[in-house]
Amino acid sequence: MDDPADALEEARKAGIDLSLLDANLKLSVKERWQQHAGALQLALKLEEAGKKRDGYVRRVAEEAD
C-alpha cells in the first residue's frame, strides 16, 4: 500500500478514529506528555483500587469459611 490515501481509507474502514489522531498530533510534545502522565496516574490509581477491592473480597470470603 504505497498511497497514503489508501492507508487512511483502510484505517477508517477498520474503525480507527482518525479525528482523535489528528487532534493529538495538533498538541505540542509537552502537552502530549502531560496527557500521558495524567493517564498513567489514573491507571495506577485504578490498579491500586482493584488491589484493595481484591483484598477486601478475599478477607470476606475467608471470614465466611
N, C-alpha and C positions, 0 to 999 in steps of 0.2 A: 504494500500500500504506500505508494510514493506521494500521492496527492494529499496534502493536509486536510482539504475539504472532505475527502473520503473518510479520513480518520475521525474527523469531528462528527460526521453523519453516523458512522458506526457507533461512536460513543453515545450519541443521542438515542439511537435505537436500543442500545444496551441499558438505557435508563440513567446514564450519568448526568448529574445536574451541572451543566457547563456554566450556568449563570453563577453558581456558587464558586466554581473555579475562577471565573473572571473577577468576581468580587474580591476573592482572596488575593489574586495577583495584583489588584489595584492598591493593596495595602503595602506599606513600607516593610522592609525586613524586620525592623524593630516592632512594628505593630503585629506582625505575624508571630514573632517570638513571644510577645505579650499574650496573645491569644492562646498560644501553645502552653505557656506557663499556667494560665488560668484553667485550661482544660486538664492539664496534668494534676493541678491541685484538687480539682473536682474529682477526678478519677481516684486519687489517693484517699480522699475523704470517703468516697463510696466504698472503696475496698475496706477501709477501717470499720465503717458502719456494718458491712457484711460480716466481718470477723467478730464484732461484738454480738451481732444477732445470732451467728452460729454458736458462739459460746453460750449465750442465753438459752438457746434451743437445746443444746447438749445438756446443760445443767438441769433444765426442766425435765428432759427425758430421763436423766439419771435419777432424779428425785422421784419420778413416777414408778420406777422399777422397784 
